[in-house]
């Protein structure tokens, strides 16, 4: 019985120690409100510029994609040349 009481007392002591060691810290950041600008009519030159940029991004994507698969293109090109030379030889 005495051991049980000692264990309960020790457990209560440790709970108290843990409750004293808990620290809660909260940080807040103030953010200024910035209203969104009103929508204005997009002029034709701005639309052409956006279309050109989008098209250029597409071209760059294709070039990068071809760069990723260059070994496959090399093998396919070699096979096509081999088949064409073989047909001419016949």
Secondary structure, 3 states (H helix, E strand, C coil): CHHHHHHHHHHHHHHHHHHHHCCCCCCCCCCCCCCCCCCCCCCHHHHHHHHHHHHHHHHHHHHHHHHHCHHHHHHHHHHHHHHHHHHHHC
